[in-house]
Amino acid sequence: MIPVQYRPRHNPGCTCVVCWTNDFHREMTLRNESRATRCCQILANPEAALPVQSNFFMQLDEVSQ
C-alpha cells in the first residue's frame, strides 16, 4: 500500500514550513527511488552499467614506452 502524502491547500509557490517540508520530502523520495533503480541496474549487470576504467599501471607502462 502506497502511503498518502499530505497535500497542503496553499497557494502555488508558497514557502511556508509545511509546503517546504512537503516539497523536500517529495524530492528526497524521488532521489531515493532513482538511486535504488540505478543500484539494481549496477547489481544486475555491472559491466554494462559502469564505465570502463583503465588500469593505472597499464597507463604507466604506456607512458614509459
Contacts in CASP RR format, 6 or more apart in sequence:
PFRMAT RR
TARGET T0000
AUTHOR 0000-0000-0000
METHOD contacts of the structure
MODEL  1
MIPVQYRPRHNPGCTCVVCWTNDFHREMTLRNESRATRCCQILANPEAAL
PVQSNFFMQLDEVSQ
5 22 0 8 1.000
5 25 0 8 1.000
5 26 0 8 1.000
6 18 0 8 1.000
6 22 0 8 1.000
7 22 0 8 1.000
8 14 0 8 1.000
8 16 0 8 1.000
8 18 0 8 1.000
8 19 0 8 1.000
8 22 0 8 1.000
10 16 0 8 1.000
10 18 0 8 1.000
10 19 0 8 1.000
13 19 0 8 1.000
38 49 0 8 1.000
41 49 0 8 1.000
42 49 0 8 1.000
42 50 0 8 1.000
END
